[in-house]
Amino acid sequence: MQIAIALFDGVEELDFAGPWEVLAFWAQTWPDDGVGVFTVADTTEPVRCAKGARVIPDRAWNAAEVVDVLVYPGGQGTRSQLNPEDPHHARLRRLAERGTLMTSVCTGSLVFAAAGLLRNRPATTHWASLDTLHEIDPTIDVRDGERFVDDGQIITAAGVSAGIDMALHLVARLHSEERARHVRRGIQYDPQPPI
C-alpha cells in the first residue's frame, strides 16, 4: 500500500508532518504490513512551507506511479489552488476515479471541494474556513466541530492536530484498531492541551 503526502509552496507544516509521523512510524515499525509512505510535489525541488521550513519532496507527481492513499494538507498555499482551472484538480479527480482513498487535512478540503470531489458529501475543514467550504460548493454537508469525517472514499480532517487523529483513524481502518493504538503509544500522542 503506497501512501502519498502532497507538498506544495505554502503547505502548513504540521498538516503534513503530523500524518507523516503516524504513517511513517507504522510503515517503519511494522514493515510486514507492506506500507510505504512518501511525499510528492510538482517537482523534487525544495518546497517553502507556511511557517518558513523548507522540505525536499521524495517524488515528483509524474514519478508517483501508484498512490493507494493520498493525504492532501492545507495551508495558505491552498488558496491559489481554488481556481477552477488549477491543474491539481484534474490530477485529484483522476486519482479518485482510480480508487485512491482521498484524505485531506485542514484547508486541503477546500481544494477537494474546488475539484468537485466533495459534491453532496459530508466534510470538514479548519474552523475558520467552514464558510468558505460551503461557498465553494453549497451541496457539501459541512460538519462543524468534528475532528474528521470519513465518507468512504474521502476523509476530511479539521485543522492541524486533527490530521494526526485522522492518520490514526487511517491505520485503524486500513489495518486494525490494535495497530493504531500501538502507533499512538509509540509516538506518544496523548493530547491534553495545557491551555
FENSUL-V506558 format. One line per field, one symbol per residue. burial: # if it has 24 or more other C-alpha atoms within 12 Angstrom, else .. A space follows every 50 residues. Layout:
burial->???
This chain:
burial->.##########################.......########....#.## ....#.#####..#..################.....##.###.##...# ###################.#######.##.###.##..#####.##### ..###################..##...###.##...........
